[in-house]
C-alpha cells in the first residue's frame, strides 16, 4: 500500500481560463501546488522544470501511449507521438533523413531563403500589416510542404489542416465539433499524401515522404501517412508562433533589439521566444507503475501532464522568467521537449526562423514597429501563440 497520499484535486481551474491566459495559474501552482490533479483536464499537472524533465526522460515509467488523449481521435491514427522505445524509434528514424542538419543545409535552408525573399517581396512598405496571415503562417506552411513531400498542397490548405489537427488534438473537453472538422481534413490529407507518394516513388527527392516511401524496409503506408500528418499538425504552428512571439518580444523591447542586431544574436532571440511562450505548451504521459513525485502518490494508470510552458518560466531554472530577454544565456528551456520525443523539427525551425528569416526581416524593414502591443491577442492551452501581429513596416 502506498504511504504517500494522492496529489490535491482542483475543481476550479477551467480549460477556458487555461486557454485565455495560463501563466498566472502556472505561477501560482509552481509556488503552492506543483503536483495537482486538475478535474477539468483529467490529468495531474506537473509545473516544475525538474519534474517535467524527469518525466520526459523516463519513457519506461512514463509512456507516451496515453489512451485518453484526443490526439488519436483527431488523427484517426496512433502516430509516433504516442509510441515508445523501438516502435517509436523505427518510425522516427524513417523520416529523420529529411530533417538532419546535412539535408537542412543542402536543401531546405537555400530553398527557405528563396521562399522567404519571395514572401517578403509581397509585403508593402509604410503600411500596417498583420504578419500572421501575411508572412508567418504561409511561409511556415510552404517550407513544410516541401520538406514533408507535399509541395502541391496550398498554403491555405496546409494552414487549415494544421489548425484543424491542433484543435482536435487539444480537444480535451471531447466536444464533437473539432473532430468533425478533423474527419474532413484527414480525408483531404490522405488523398494528397497518397498522390505524392506515387510521385516520389517515380522521382525520389529529399522530402520525408520520399525517404519513407523509398526505404529498403518501409514502414506501413498507414504510418507513413499518419506521420506526415503529425508533422503538418505541429510543424507549422511552431515556427509560425515562434516568429510572431520573437517579433513581439523584440519590438516591445527596442533596447534588446538593438543589442541583438549589433551582436548578431538572432539565435539567442529565437531560443528566448520559444522559452517565453512555448508553441507546444503541454504533453501527456501515461504512468506505467505506481510512483511518487514530490511526496505525492501517482498511481499506475494515471495520466500526468508535463507543463513545459510553466517549466520554461520556473523560478528555480530562470531568473525573471516571466519576461522576454533576448540575450538570456544560458537558456535551458524545454520548448522542444527532451528525451526520446525531442522535437524532430527543432533544427529546421532554428535554422529557418532563427538564422535566416529574422535578420532578413529586419534588413528589409529596419524601422519596423508594433504600434499597439495591447492589441495583440494570445490564445491556447495545448498550443499557444499570438493570433495577430499588426506591425508598421518601414
N, C-alpha and C positions, 0 to 999 in steps of 0.2 A: 504494500500500500504506500502511496506517496506521502511523504512527510510535509511537503510544501503544499500550500493552497493554490487554487486557481487564481489567475490574474483578475483584477476587478472588472466588472461588467458595466459598460457605459450604454445607457439607453437614450441619451440626449443628442449626441452628435449625429447630424444628418448628412446624407450624401449631397444634398443641395448646398449645405454650408461648406463642405469639403470642395465642392466644385467651384463655388464662388471665390473663396479665399481660405485655403487650408493652413496657411503659415502661422497665424496666431494660435490656432488649435494645436499644431505640432509643437510650437514653442512652449505652450503650457504642458503638453504631455511629456516632453523631454524633462521638464523640471519636476512634475508631480506624478506622472503615471507612464513611464517609458514602455511598460508592457501592459496593454489594455485590450480587453475584448470589446469590440465595437459591434453592437447588435445590428445597426442598420446595414453594415457591410458584411457581417457574418464571419469576421476574421479577427485574429489577435494582432493588433498593431504593434510594431517594433519601431521606435522612433530614434533610437540612439545609434550612432555610426558604428560602434563596436559590435552591436548586436546584428545590424543588417549585414555587415561584412562577414561575421561568423556564420550566419545562415547561408549566405550565397556561396561561401567557400566549402560548405559541407553538404554535398549532394546526397551522400549516403543517409544522412539523418533528416535532411530537409529536401524533399523531392520536388522537382518542377511539375510533376504529374498531379496537379491539383484537379480532382474530379469535379469540383464545384465551380470552376472558372467559367465565365460566359464565353471565353475565347473559342473553345471547341465548337460551340453552337454558332458563333459568329462566322468562323472559317469553314464550317461543315467538314472539319478535319482535325485530326490530332497532329499538330505541327511540331517541329523540332523544339519549339519553345516549351513544350510540355513533356519533353523526353529527357532522360538522364543517361549517363555512362556511355557504353558502346553504341547504343541506339542513337543517342543524341550526337555523338562524335561522328558517326558514319554519315549522317545527313548533313551536318555542319560542314564537314570536310569536302563533301560533294560539290558545294558551291563556293568554298573558300578560295580556289584559284583565281576567281574573278575579283576577289577583294584583297588579295595580297599586295603588299607595298610595291612589288615589281610591276604588277599589272596596273595598279593605280598610276604609277609614274609613267609607264609606257603608253597607256591607252586612255584612262579616264581623266587624268589631270590635263593633258593637252586638249581633249575634247571639251572638258568643262570650261577651260579658258576661252575657247571659241564660243561656246554657248553663252557664257557669262557676258562676253563682249556684245554678242547679238542682243541679249535681253536688256543690257544697259543702254545700248543704242536706241532702244524703243522708248526710253524714259525722257520726258520733256524737262527742260531746264526752266527754272524760275516759277515752277508751279508746285502746289501741294499734291503729293502723290501718295496713296496708300501702298506701301511696299509689300504688304501681304499678298494681294492679288496681282500686283504689277510685276513683282520680281521674285520674292522668296518662295512662294508656292509653286509657280510654274517652272522655275529654274530647278528646284529640287526634284520636281516630277520628271523633267526632261533627262537629267543625267541618270536618274534611277531607271527610267525606261530603257536607256541604252545599256546600263550595267547589268540589268536583270535579263535583257534579251527580248524586250517587247517594245522596240522603238516605234512601232506603228500606233501604239496607244497614245491618244492625245493627252496634252497637259490637263485638260479638263477632266477626262476620264480617270487618269491616274490620281488626281487630287480627290475626285469624288469617291473612287474606290477606297483610297486610303482613309479618308474621313469616315466613310461608312463602316469599314472594318474596325477603326478605332472606337467608334460609337458602340458597335456591337460588343467588342472585347471588353469595354469598360462598362457594360450594362449590368452592373452588379445588382440592380433592382429587378432584373429579369423582366422588364416590360416588353411587350411584343413588337412595338414599332421598330426599334433598331434591328431586330432580327428579320423582320420582313424586308427591310432595306438591304441587309447583307445577303439575303437569298437572291435578290435581283443582281447585286454586284457580283456575287460568286459565279452566277451563270455567265455573265459577260466576261469575267476574267478567265474562266475555263476555256471559252471559245478563243480568246486572244492568245492565251498561253499555248494551247494545242496547235494553233496555226503557226505560231513562231517556232515551236518545237520542230515541226516539219521543215521550216526554213533553215534552221541551224543544223539539222541533220545533213542537209544538202550542201550548206555553205557555213561551216563552223566559224565562230568568232570568239572573242574573249569574254562574252557575257556569261553570267551564272547559268542561264538556261542551257547554253551551248556546252559548257563543261559538264553539267549534269546529264544531259541527253547523250553525249558522246563518250561518256566514261566507259572504261573497259568492262566494269561491272556496275551498270547504272542502278540507282535506287528506283523503286517503283514509280510509275508515272504519277500515281495519286499523290505521292510525297513530293515529287518534283513540282507539281502544280501548287501544292499546299505551301511549299517553302518559298516559291516566288511570291505567293500571296502574303506570306508573313513579312517579306522584305518590303512589299508595297505598303503594308499596313504600318510598318514602323520606320521605313526609310525615307519618307517624305517629311513627316512632321518633325523628326529630329533635326535635320539641317535647316528646315524652314524656321522652326521655332527658335533654334539656337541663333540663327542670324538676326531675327527680329529682336530677341532678348538682348543680344550683344549690342545692337544698334541703340536700343533704348538705354542700356547702361552707359554707353559711351556718350550719347547725345545729351543725357541728363547729368553727366559729369565731364564737362569740357576740359577740365584740367587733366583728367585721366586720358582723354582722347589725345590731347597734345603730347602727353608723355608716351603713349603707345606709338603715335606716329613718329616721334623723334627717335625712339629706340627700335622701331620695327617690331614691337611686342604684340603682333596680331594673334599669335598662337596663345599667348597668355590671356588676352581679351576673350578669345574663344573658350578656353577652359573655364574661365570665370563665369561666362554666360551660362554654360550648361550646369555649372555648380549652383549658381544663384537660383535659377528656375530650371530644374531638371525637366527636359521634354517628356521623359517617361518617369513618372513620379513614384510609382508603387509596383511591387511584384509579389506574387503569392507563392507560397511553398507549403507542401503537404508534410506534416510531421510523421515520420516513419516509426519512431519509437518514443515511449514516454521519456521526457527530458525536463530540464529546468532552465529557465532564463531569468536572471536577476532575482532568484529565490522563489519564482513562481512555477508551479507545476504546469507543464504544457503536455497534454495527453496525446498519445498516438492517435492519428486520425484528425487532429485539429489542423486548421489552416492558419499559418502566420502570414502576415503581410509586412514585408520589409518596405519601409517608407524612406526610399532614398532621397526624396525631396526634403525630408526632415534631417536625415543623416548628413546631408550636404550643408546644413546650417548648424550642426551640433556644436555647442559651445566648447565641448571637450576636444574638438578637432579643428575648429576655425575661430579665429579672433574676428569679432564683428561680422559674423556670418550672415546676418540678416541684410547686409548691404553689399552692393556690387563694388568690387575693387579689381579693376582690370589688370593691376600689376601684382596681384596676390601670388606669392610664392613662399613655400610650396603650396600645392593645391591638391590634396589627396581626395578629390571628390569621387562619388560613386555613381555619377550620372550615366555612365556606360555599363554599369554593373561590375561584377567581379566574379571570379571563379569560372566554371565551365561555360556559363551562359553570358560571358562578357560580350558586349555588342559586336557582332561581326562587321558592321559597317562603320565602326568608330573611326578607323583610319581614313576611310573615304570621306567622311564628314569633316574630319580635321583638315585633311589636305585641300578639299574643295572650298569649304567656307572659311576656315581659319587662315590658310596660306594664300589662296587665290582671290576669293571674292571680296573680302574685307578691304584689303589695300586697293583693289581695282575700284571699288565703290567710292572710296574717299579720294582717289586720284581724279575720278570723273567729276565728283561733286564735293570739292574740298571745303565748301562752306555750308554743307547740309545742316539743317537744324530741325528740331522737333518742336513745333510751335506750341503744342498743347499736350504735355505729358499726361495730364489728368484725363485726357480723352482716350487714352489707350486702354482697351478692355482686355482683361486677362480671364482665362477660363480653363477649367479642367481639374479633375481629381486624379484619374489614372494617367492621363496625358495632359500636359499643361503648356500654355504659351499665349502670346498676345493674339487677339483676334483681328487687330488692325495696327498699323503704324503709319499715320499720315505725317510725312516729312516734307519740308520745303527743300527742293533740290536746286542747289546753286553752287 
